[in-house]
Each structure stands twice: as C-alpha cells, then as structure tokens.
C-alpha cells in the first residue's frame, strides 16, 4: 500500500538542500523515503498508508521550498 509522489521544489540549489529534504521521513510520520534529484529539483517521496500528499507539501514549504506536485503513482 505504498504510494510515490514527486514534487518539483523551487529554491533547491545545493547539496545541503538534498540533505535537508531527504530527512523528511524524520519529520513526517509515515513517510518511508525521500530522494531529491539536485539536477532537476524533483523530490520523490514514498508514502505509507494514511499519509497525504498535502502533508508532505506543507512540510516542504515549512522547510523553505515551494512544492509543485508532479506525479503520484501506486507501488507494489
């Protein structure tokens, strides 16, 4: 029952941004993983059951990035 959502993040510019955004599972219960592609500023987040994309977007915004949903898909 995992889902993966991708967000384009405005404001990403360095490896510290990668480090911070990839700490997302520590801030949001139920987030299983977060990976940021620095080259295209796209974060891929794996969500467990009960975690909303809106909750993840709010956390990215709180960290200082403006999130734009790109894609949501179901994982087996």
C-alpha positions in Angstrom: 0.0 0.0 0.0 2.8 2.5 -0.7 2.5 5.5 -3.0 5.2 7.6 -4.6 4.7 11.3 -5.2 7.1 13.6 -7.0 7.3 17.3 -6.3 9.2 19.9 -8.2 10.8 22.1 -5.4 11.5 25.8 -6.0 14.5 27.0 -4.1 16.8 23.9 -4.4 20.3 24.9 -5.1 22.9 22.9 -3.2 23.8 19.6 -1.6 22.6 20.9 1.8 19.1 21.1 0.2 19.4 17.4 -0.7 20.5 16.6 2.8 17.6 18.5 4.3 14.8 17.3 2.0 16.0 13.7 2.4 15.5 14.0 6.2 11.7 14.2 5.5 11.0 10.7 7.0 12.3 12.0 10.3 9.8 14.9 10.3 6.7 13.3 8.9 5.4 10.0 10.4 4.5 7.5 7.6 6.9 8.9 5.0 9.1 5.9 4.1 11.7 7.6 2.0 12.6 10.9 0.2 15.1 11.4 -2.5 16.0 14.7 -4.3 17.4 14.9 -7.7 19.5 18.1 -7.5 19.8 18.4 -11.2 16.1 18.8 -11.9 14.9 19.8 -8.3 12.5 16.9 -8.2 11.9 15.1 -4.9 10.5 11.6 -5.0 8.7 10.7 -1.8 7.4 7.2 -0.8 4.3 7.4 1.4 2.9 4.8 3.7 -0.9 4.3 4.2 -2.6 7.4 5.7 0.0 10.0 4.7 -1.4 12.7 2.4 0.5 14.4 -0.3 -0.8 17.7 1.2 1.0 16.9 4.5 4.3 16.3 2.6 3.8 19.6 0.6 3.2 21.5 3.8 6.5 20.1 5.3 8.5 21.1 2.2 7.0 24.6 2.4 7.9 24.8 6.1 11.5 23.8 5.2 11.6 26.8 2.7 10.8 25.1 -0.6 7.8 25.8 -2.8 6.5 22.4 -3.8 4.7 21.6 -7.0 3.2 18.1 -7.4 4.5 16.3 -10.5 3.3 12.7 -10.3 1.5 10.3 -7.9 1.7 6.5 -8.5 0.9 3.3 -6.7 3.8 0.9 -5.8 3.5 -2.8 -5.4 
